[in-house]
Every structure is written in structure tokens, then in C-alpha cells.
Amino acid sequence: MWTSERNRNLPVREAAAELGTVTLGGDPAGVSLGGERRWLAVYSPGGYSWRPTAGDKVLVLKAGAEGESPCVLGTVQEPEGDAPLRPGEVRLKGGGSAIHLGQDRLELSGQLYLNGQSLRDAVAAIVASLL
């Protein structure tokens, strides 16, 4: 009886999550997972928004009872020449700007604006109002 069970074709289950490469950036995104899948929704933590760009390596969750609703959850962390993060540190990057919350300091790179005005102009306006 057990030999007849061995020959039965059992269904092959797909992995619930898979790494893929973004082919069409944005939200929704296109991702290559062996074959290209388009119109994948992009998810992120509350209050945080991002759009993957072509070439990003992303984690795709195959949601739904049969995996019929794949969605992008995040990108693979790659240092890209930056100093490695220590435990407890956070780095946010986008384009040429970055915020690094370090162990003992906050670093900002790129142009800084305050309420739509460059920081230099905002400080100059404050100083002018005090004089």
C-alpha cells in the first residue's frame, strides 16, 4: 500500500515569499520572479512611503490562499559603499539625500529645507527678524 502512495503525483507548492528584481519601478511595480509579474502593490511600515526603482532586489510575498496576490515588502539591504550600521542605528536614503541616526549623533546629507524654504534662507529670516 505504501508503494502506491510513493508514485502518486503530489502538488508542488510554491514558496510563500521569493526574492526578485524590479523591472518597472514605482507603485505598483513590475518584478522578475523567473517570469515578470506586473502590478504588484508596494507595502511599507505606517507613515513611511517608498517606491522601488528598476534593478532593486526586493522581497515579494505571495499573499492569498493560492499566492494569487503577490506584493513587494521591501528591498535587500546593501551597503553601497556606506559605513556599515551598528546595532540600533538607522539610515534613510533617497536620491542624493540621507539621514543617519547614529549611536551618538544625527547626520544629514543633501540640501535641507524647512517648510519649503532652504535652511540658509530660514536662518537668515530669523536673524533679520531679531535685528
C-alpha positions, 0 to 999 in steps of 0.5 A: 500500500505504501508503494502506491502512495510513493508514485502518486503525483503530489502538488508542488507548492510554491514558496510563500515569499521569493526574492526578485528584481524590479523591472518597472519601478514605482507603485505598483511595480513590475518584478522578475520572479523567473517570469515578470509579474506586473502590478504588484502593490508596494507595502511599507511600515505606517507613515513611511512611503517608498517606491522601488526603482528598476534593478532593486532586489526586493522581497515579494510575498505571495499573499492569498490562499493560492499566492494569487496576490503577490506584493513587494515588502521591501528591498535587500539591504546593501551597503553601497559603499556606506559605513556599515550600521551598528546595532540600533542605528538607522539610515534613510536614503533617497536620491542624493539625500540621507539621514543617519541616526547614529549611536551618538549623533544625527547626520544629514546629507543633501540640501535641507529645507524647512517648510519649503524654504532652504535652511540658509534662507530660514536662518537668515529670516530669523536673524533679520527678524531679531535685528 
